[in-house]
Structure formats: structure tokens, C-alpha cells
Amino acid sequence: MVVILCVLTVFLGVLCAYNNKIQLLPNVEPPKISFFVIWPGASENFLITDVVQPYEEAILGRLERLESLKVTTRPERASFEVTFSFGTNLEEAESKLAALLSRARTLPLNVKPLTFHHGGTNVSNRVVGSYFITSESSEFSPKQLSVISNLAKQKFKLLPGVESVELNPALESQLQIRLDMNKLYQLNLSFDAIRQIVGGLLTQPVIQLYENERVITAKFKPTTLLEDIRQIPIAHVDGVSILLQDVAQVEVGPITQTAVSRFNGQEAIAMRILRYADANLIEVQKKVDEVLAQEAVTLDSAGLIYNLSFDTSIFIERAIFWIIGSLATGFILTTFVSYCFFRRFKPTILATLVILLSTCGVLIVLYLTKTSINVISLAGITFATGMFVDGVLIIVEYLDRLKPDKRSSLERTRSSLNKLVPALLVSTITTVIVFIPIIFSQGAESQLFKGLSLVIASGLLFALFFTVLLVPFFAEYFGQPEPRSEIAFPFVTNAVRSLIKSKRSSVFFVIFLVGGSLLSLSIFIPSLSYLPSVKRDTVDVYIPLSGDLRIETVQHNIVGPINDILQAVPSEIIVKNNYVIAWPHFATAAVRLNDSKQIPALIPYLQQSLKEHLPSNRVLVLQGELLGGLESANDIEINLYVSDQQWLAENISIVRNIIESALPDISIRVIPDVERFVKEYEFSPNLLSLRDSGITNDELTNLFRTIGKSDFIGKWKSDDEVVNAYITIEDNYQDVANIPYVSRNGVRTYMGSLTNIKTSDVLPSLNRLNGSAALTISLRPTSNERTVSSVLAVLEQDVAPAIRQLMGDKGYIGIEGSASSLSKTKWFLALLLFFIVLSFIVILAFLFRSIKLSMYVLLSLIPALAGGILAYNFLSFVTMSDFNVLTMLGFAIMLGIVANNSILLVDAANNVSAHCSDCDAILFAVNERVRAIVISSLTTVLGILPLLLFPSEASQLYQGIAAIIVGGIVVNLLTVLFLTAATIRIFGLERPTLGFPQNLEVEIVNKGL
């Protein structure tokens, strides 16, 4: 039965690991749903009043578990990000959201139906791969664009686990009928009449015909061939039929270009594949690679080359492979220690089996709780490897000390377990109890710590279960060895004897050690960041733009200079690849290197070169992060809730100066950039001219849309796809007032006669947060020495009061982003520490029947805390790692481990205190427990040590935790015997106080835990 259970556990563990999703980090973002409204020709004001505000009224106060609603707008586009509280079912939330929006506002046909995406605007953790497709001829042909569009829509988009495929520039096609207004004017042809003719041909009316007693449905089939549309007769002039192609260009092509991409200096189409949040990244990447292999011939025959700029799955595979290697190394070292102490293979085999079975049990728990396999959860297994075998080693040590008697091996083992299991259970509970609040809490801290907490807590419980299960099994089938003498540490006992000779020396030692530890904690504890910064071998460039430039201008003035700079990188810096992507409102570039050590040389070159070539633009150059870009986890947001845009424009420079003077090593990005005015035309109808020419307001509105390339006339179905059809005019009209126009009744006029045109400079629309207008100032530390915690302190003490004084009654200020998350997490960690201390007191008071003895255990933890801090500071000095909330979890793990050592000593001393003096009880406890403490500490340290000594790409995620645990355990191992002995010598033991039933023999108690 035991064998069957063990085999089943291993089988299920492997099966669950294979079917579980794999990712780099747990998703710490709250549940979000994002969607967009893209309305051709719509102004920002129109979108805000006609779309955004109705949607806000429908969402705010009516959507359950809603945390926030963020809306950003620009001409023709409104972006919505709906944030929910943790634990929200996004499928149900999406259904409710869609129903609310459908009742709030019906969108016209030329606006795409709403598509909801699970996740916010920061999709870095969901990117499968970033590809750039280039042409062998340097420029893309229509056939090549069709191949790329088909690859994205028909191949990648349909793969399981793929949510969307982004193309920049977009390749969505539309039917464009571009009228030559000069020809219409010369032929005296009415624009509105032609528009109505073409629009009528694209409609598909349905009628009912009566045939005898039957009713038959009949429909008009519209023209499906492009050439037929070109041949449509629109008028007869002097007996000559005028065709549409005589006065217009008719073609199917991509929508108006809104982005420019370059890869290694060549024109490119950027393609980014995003997975669903719950999809297995490695599996999705494999499917993408399979599609690329299948389509290689098609791409090659079309003269296309695909280039993989960065593969997230490769990074994750390397990180996971490395940490599995560290896990295996820790496993080997732990079993080696077991063999060294017992000098035989049977206990080593037993320890190996317990580690294996506990790990498989952990994998089952991760799968059942829908917790991904990631670097953090795998690191948790490595942290706990040494802890898994503590029970086995202690029981085997106890059995080794038993004198031979007439009982069988199985009877002796069961009798020993009955005596030891209560103590082992208490020891396990003191560690597991640390992680209970994390596992059952809701919030970002739970998402971040839950996997690691589940691993350690469940692993220890599985380890205890399999230890109790397998030890009798081994005793029955492999027999009991001859008793062996224990490894003695006489120098430790002698040192403790010298320390406790007098209370005076004990008092001095306790004051010196505890006081020094507290002083070290106050001096060396670092400033806190939010999440670890996972660096890549890439340098990223970010350039905010005004948004009012044509893409052709952006290509010439921004992309061209950046591209030239990237191709001219000094030859000593070995570049793997580089790219540039630009939109009217934003440009970004990246240079990926073969050796990340060359990044410090590349950053100054790019900063200086970009400053020279783009002096009027703000440029941010920094090392790339796997988890971020500009929306990385350590960004801080200051939101100014002020609706007066003019006041913001006049005072934003003062706000910027306040921030820069307080935080000189911070990059600042203002969203939107209210320091830049945008040129705007305002057309108002000339009613007198309209009345004289007989032109209706609808006719004028259609002409206005045509000028803006947004005059939607219907859907057109070709043989391949259904596309939107638009009527536009030629691009060669620089002066809108001089556009010629012929009315339906033949009156010739000009746009300037029909409208009054006013030119003005306007400010961009503000973001909207929970229905209120707001200006967002994004702050990002550019120095490794500047943490989120230090930035937050300066903001609260210096920056926020100064800005509030400047704002007066204009509005209010909010500090959000990582700062808000960090503040919440600090409170959580503080409550967690309080819970740990309180739980220890309650459990130990129950065990010892004494509050005083519980305090001895808590006092022994203080040097361990100092040891963890000092070890982390040394690591930070060597590797420049940051102190973040993930690192803080190392203290919780370490305290749960080292508390058991002092429990061993106090328990042993207290159980013999009724039979001897305090000094004799101390010496007896030290002599009896030192071996168990050394074994337990060594196995745990050696299990974790590979994570600390062998860095990898993802070592920023777990090295800090490993340093704190190892440092704390080592310092505790060196101090716990002396500090606990000195404390008992000063304050004494309880007599008689038994932690276990009084009928246990003293010798048996001391051979146990």
C-alpha cells in the first residue's frame, strides 16, 4: 500500500507539472479588462461627450467589484481600462460589462464592435514573441502585405492561447474612393450625387416577391469586383458617359498609415503576439514556432524574412532550467550531508524519497490551486528542500541512539514515532503558520507570495506525512542498524559552560548580541522597492511626441535620425539587432546586445547622440526590463485631478521644477503633454451662403467628413473579405478654403464660401480616472540607489505639500501606481509580522505552558534578522540587487526555520529542569540538541546555497530571498546556543513545566526533537 501511494504521488506530480502553465512571474496585476473605441473622424471632444461619458455613467457604481476606470482619448480613439478587485471572475465581469455598454451607447457601422481584452495596457508579461518582418526588396508590395496579414489573422490569431496579434503599421484593408474635386468642378458634377450613387451600389436591399401562393425573398447582389466599381457610370456629359474611374482613384489598400517600423535599418512590419493571461507561454511559443516553420516556404517565395527580436519563452526556459539545476544541486548537497552524518545509505535513500515525494505533492497542490509554475514557486521548492528532510534526520538520529532491546525494528520505530510526532508536528506548524495569511489573503501581495507560500507550507506538511509513513516501512523491510555513537561537539559545550558561569557575563553577552543586532537592523536595513527589476541585455529608448504630426513627418524627423544613430553604434559594441517603432504620439527604439556588460558604454552614446539630433524632444534611455517598458512595476504616478486645462498648461513647468528639485535622479513623463498646444480648425456653417447655393447641412457634413478621410459609405464584400468603404479626396489640398465644390443643383462654390474657418491652438484632452479629468505625471527612478520607498517618502514629505499649495482649490492630488501598491504591501507585511509574533507566542506558550519561555525563543530570532540584513547588504554590494517586497518574504521563511532551533533547546532544558539546576539543564540541552541543530541548519543552507552562488538571468527574483535565509540561518546557528543559554541563565526555567506528558522518560524526550 505504501509503495502504491508513493508511485501514485510521483505519477500525479509529474502529470500536474506537465499540464500546469509556465510563466516567469506570477501575475501581480489586479484583474483588468481593456477595450477601445476607434471612431474614424471623431474628435476628442465628441468621443468624450458622446462615448466616454455615457460609458462612465454605465460602469461607475453599476459594475460589481470595480476598483477603478481609466480612460485616455485622442482623435478617433478612446481607450478604456477597467480594474477589478482581486478574485474577480473576469468572464462574468466581461459579460456584465458588455451588457451595460450595449445599453449605454449604440455604435455606428464604421466603428468596430467592442473587443474585450483581459489585462491592462502593460502586456509585458503576456508577450509571446516580438517579430519584425522585412522584405528582400526593402519595400513591401501589396502581395507581401496580404501574406503578412493572412499570417497574423488566419494563422497566429487562431492558435489556442493567442489573444491578439498586433501589427505596426496596421495592415487592415479598406475600399478607398479618392475623388478629384478639380475634375468634378470642371465637369460640373455634384459630389453629393456621386456619393449617393456609389453608396447605393454597396447596399444590399432585401425584398419579398409573391409567386402564386408563395412568398419568396429576393436580395440585390452588390458589385463584388473592384473593376466593376471603377466602371460605374456616374453621369453623361455631352453624350459621353463619365465613369467613376475618370474622376476618382478606386483601390483596396491598407488604412491610413499610423505607424512606422524599422528593423536593423530596414523598413519592417512589427508583429507582437499576445497570449491570454492563463495560457501556458511555453506551449503557445511552441505553436507559434510550428506555424513559422510551416509557413517558411510561403514567406520565402513572397520575398519576406521574419526576424525574432526577443523571445520571452527563451528567457523563461533558461531561468527555469537554471533554477531546476540549482534545485538538483541543493538536492544532492542535502543528501550528501545526510550521508556524512549517518555514514550509510539507508537514511540517505529515505531522505531522498521524502524530498522527491514532497516535491511531487507540491506540484499537485500548485495545479489544483491554479498556481503557475514560475521562478518564484520553483525557488520555493529549492528553499524548502533542506527543510523537507529535517524530520527524517531527527527521527533517524533518535533511532540510532536507542539501546537494543527485545522489540522488533517496527515496534521500536512505531514507539519512537508516537513520542516524536507531537514535537515534529509543533515544529512544522510554527513554520507553516507563517504562510497562512499569505495563502488566504486577497491582493497583490497574495498574488506575488502565494505560490512560494503554498510550496513551502504544503511541502512541509507532505514531508511530515511521508516521513511518518516511510520510516516504519523502512524499519520493517530494511531492519534496524546497530547503535552508533553520535558526532560530538565538545568545544560548543565547553564554550557555553564558560559563558554561563556567572549571570554577569550572561547579561553582558545578551545585551551585546541583542543590542548589536538591533543596531545593525536600524543602520543597514535598505530602502524598499516594490517589485524586482529583471534586466535584459537591451537598451530601450522612449520619446513622447506631440501627436499632431503626420506619420510621414514622424518618419522623416524622428525615425530617420534614430535609425541612423542605431546603425552607427561604435564597432566595439557588438549589436545583436535593433529596431524603431513610431506613432504620431510616441516613438520607441531598442538595441539588443550580445554582451550585457557593454550596456554602460551604449547608454551614454545613445543619450548624447539623440540629444544632438533631437534637441526639442524629451528622450529617456535606460536598460530594458523584462517586466516593464514605461509601465514597469516600479513606476510611480502623480495624478492631478484638475479640470482647468489652461491652469495646468501654465503651471506644469512649476510642478515639474518642484519634482526635479526634490528628486533630481527621476525621469518625468507628463500624460498628456499639456505644455504643447495642438493646432485645430473649427468649421462653422455659413448659413447665408448655404441658403443661396441650396446646399443642405447634411451635404456639407458629408463633404467635411470626406476632407478628413472618414466619410464611411458602407461595407463592401470582395471575394476575400468584407472591408469598410470610404470616400476621400486627393491629398494635394494645402488650403482647405480653396477646395472646389459643386452642389446638387449645379451651383459652383468653394469650401471657404460655405464655412467660416477658424484656426486655434488647443490643449490635449486630459485622462479620465473614475469619471474625473486628471493629468498623470509618471515618475521612474533612473538610479539603482533610488527605490520606490525613498521616492514615496520624498513625495509625501516635500513634493505633495508644495503641489497642494500651488493648486489651492483647483483640485486635488493622488499618488498611485507602485507607490500605492507599496504602501498597501507595507501594511500587509507589518500585519504579517505581527501575526507571526503572536502565533509564535500562542503556540510556544501552549507547548511550554509559559509566556516567559516563549520570549526566550523570540529573543533568539533577533540576531537571525540582523544576519539576514547583513547577508543581503553584502549581496547588494556584489550584485547591485534591489531590496523589494519579494525579498522581504525571505525574513518570514527564515524566522519559521530558525525558530525551531531555539525551541529544541528550550524544550530540552525545560523538560529536565525539575531534576537539576538551570546551568546543568542548559548544558544537558546543548549537548543533546547541538547535533540536531547542526544537521537541520546545514541541510537547509546547502539546499538554498546554489540559488545564491550561481546567478542566472532571473537571479534578481530570488537571490535576495536566498541571501536573507542563508545569512539568518548561519548567524542563528552561531548564536542560538549561546544566546538561549545566557537568557535561561539570567531569567531561569519554569519548574516543573512539561511540554509533553509527564510519563515520558527524560532520556526519551532528549532523544527527540
Phi, psi and omega in degrees: 000319179297317180297316180298316180297319180293316179297318179298320179297315179297316181298312180294324179297315178295318180296316180294322178296322181292325185268350181282155178280150182241132176209170183288309183228153170296151181282111184263358177283144175294159179301131181225150171233127179240149176205166185228149170242113179250109187240102181304130177085357183276134176279167178298316180298320179296315180298320182294313185281327188260342182235304188297308183296318173299322179291321178298316179297327181285329187269309187294125178084353182242345182260124184291146176061025179284132177259314181200159176228119181244131181230131172238142183229152167206169182309128176077359185213133172233128182250131182243136174229113183255119182254133181246165176287156181299144181092359180286136174280109186291333178295314178292320180296321179296318179299315179293321180296315180298320180294319179296317183289324180295329178277339185278322186201126175269128182268145180288173185294327183281000175258128181300142174302148182296133175242123185264136178241133178277118184122158182272198182287337177274099185255018186303324182280355180247003180284124177277312179198148176249114184245151173231123181258126180241163180252143178296334180266009179075329178242148184271136174268162176305323179295318179295319178297324178294320179296317181294317179298318179295321179298319181288313187278317188265343182250294185291316185298332183272358180290142176299134179092348180269123180273315183203162176232119182262132176242132176225115002287156180294145182246018179294132184269158173209155175275119182247123175247100187261105184279145173263101186295333177293319179293319178299321181293318181293322181272001181057045181256136182282127176299316186292326179293319178295320179300318181291322179297311182295317180298324178295326180289340182269350179279162181228077181291149179237133179232169176242129179249145179255121180233104186058242182261006185250151174250123184245134177273133178233140179229151181271124181271116181286168180293131183247354179256136181298322181294326178295323178294319180298329185270008180294124175285133183245342180189166173237124180235117181055042177077004181252131180282127178263122180265161181300322182293344178285336184237004183206154169265125182243118183204157173255124182204178179298154176296168182309128184299131180236004181208159177227136179230143175224139177229121185051037177086356185251148176303138186212162169251116179277131181232121179241126183257125181249137178261164170292152185300328183263008181275149178283113185300317182297317180294318179297318179298321178297319179294322177297316179298322178297318178297317179297322178293320179292326183266007183300318181294317179298315180295319181293318180293333178274359180076031182248147178233127177259139183234127178269111181285312180208130181249107181298325184295327178296317178300314182294318179299317178297315182297315181291320178299318181294318183287330174294321175298319177295322177297316179295320178296315177299322178299315181294317180296321180296314179293328177296317177299319178301316180293320181298323182281326187254346174058031175202163191273333185300311176297327179295317178297319179298315178297320179298316180296320180296319177298314182297312182292322178295320179296317178295322176298321178298317179298324177294316180297318179301318181290316182293330179268007179058039177257127187289158169275116182218180183300323183290314181293322177292323176298324178300321177296319179296318178300323188268355184304312179293329180289331182300327188262002181303313181299317180300313184295320181293318180293316180297320178299319179296315180296326179296330184276343183294138176283147180300143173215189186279350182286154177287167180299320182293319180295316179299320182292314180297321178296320179293319179297320179301328180277328188265331185301318178303317179292319178297322180295316178298318179299318179293319182296322181297333177274316182295324185299335179299326189263355182300313180298326181292316184296322186258005178275165177240131180146179182298321181296326177293316179298323183285318187262348190298316183299312180295321180294317177299319182299309185289315182296309181292324180298319179294322178294317176298320180298317178296318181298311183287333175296311179295327182285319190272332182299312175298324179299315179294321180297323182286319187262343182240000175074175182253129181288167175293148179299142180239146176287143184281158174286124185262152175234069186296330182294330178292314180298319179295321179294319178295321179299319179293324182293320189263016178299324179224152177294329183298313179294325178293317179297314180300317181296315181296316180297315181297313185288311181291316179298317178297324179293315179296321178296319178297320179297317182290330183274316193260355180293125186281168173286150191260134169259175182273290181242156179295150180261111181264104185279151175247170176275049187221147170248125182256148178235133179231130181226106174291140179240167186288330181092352181256009179267142173294152183297330177296323178291318176300318180298318183281315188271335184247302185295317181304305179300318179298315181300317179297321180294318181294326180281346182256021178301136181310141187297334180289343175266115185274115184261131176278312174195166177212157179209162174223134172228133182221143173237172179300333184255354188196145175225142178220150179214162180208146175235120179257133186251159173284328183233116181294344179292344180272358180300316178301334177277330183283321184302312178298323178299314180292319180300313182291316182294317180292325178295323180289319185272337180232064187294335184268001181250146173277128185236132177243123180238126181203166178290138183291150177239141181293331188255019191212285201071210180287346180255036183292167187291346182253023174275150181239139181243132169252119179254122176260108182274082182228126180272347181278096183295324182296319178297319179297316180298323183282336187244357183296328178294325177293317178299317179298318180295322178300315181291314183294325179290327179276328183227080184291338182258039180236134173274141186239132176228121181263127183233115353282169182280090184283357177280350181247123177276150179248132179288136183219137172263139174239117180259126174235136184299138171270093190300323180295315180293321179297319180293320181291326182269353178073027181262128180280164179294323178297320179297319179292322179296319178298318177298319180298318178296323182296320177300324181273010178059035182224025180274089181283127181244356177147184178260141177235129182253113173269188180291337186261319188201168175259127182232161174282145178248132181230145170256128178228179176239168181300154184276359190270021178260101179280329182250106184297328183295336183262014176290123181284154183208139176241125182280174180296327181269013173088007179282130179264135181204190180227158182302323181294336178278333184274337184225156169262121186253123180240130179258134180211161174256124184238160178271148177294154180291146179282160170294163178234123180241115181054040175087357181247142177289140183208147172256128182257128174248111182268127180247139180220122177297132178255357179246141178295338181278348182262118181253167178299322181296317180291323177296316180299320180297317179293320179299315183288326185273321188245311190286307184301314178300321180294320180290321178299319179295322179292321184287325183061233180264016180288334182171206181217168185243144176228135177254117188226200183075219181298329180299314179295316180296321180295319180299316179296319182291324176300316178298319179296315181295322178296316178294324178297317178297318177299318179297318180298312181298314181297319180295318178300315181299314182295313182294314182290325176296323176292321181290312186267349186059034184201128174291323183299314180294328176297323180293330176301317180295315181296323180296325182290346181279340185297312177299327179296321176299315178296321178298321177296317180296315181295320178296320178294320179298322177295317177299317180297323178295325183277319189247354182060037178280158182257150182268110188232177185294332176293320177298325182301333180296337178301327178293319180296317179296314183297317180297321179296331181280307189286339179301329182295330181294313179290329175299319178303313184291310182298319180298315182294315181294319184292328183285343176249004185296335180286347187248357183202177179285168179299318181296317179294322178296321178297311182296321178297316181295317180298314181296323183278329187261343188300323181293316179296321180295317180295315180299311182299315182293317181295316181297320180292314181296314182292331176292329183268334189307321180301325179295330183276324187269336184246090183289155176221187180300328184256017185295339177299338185281330189229348182297322179297318178298315181298319180298316181296316181294312182296313179299317179296318181292318181297312180296320178296319179298323182280338188244335192297323180296317184283317182293317179294319179297316181294322180295317178296321180298325182283310189257347175082174180254174177263134179232136335275133178228115183249128179283343181227172183307144187291343183280001175284136177289146180301319181297319181293317180303318184282345175272354179266214184289000000 
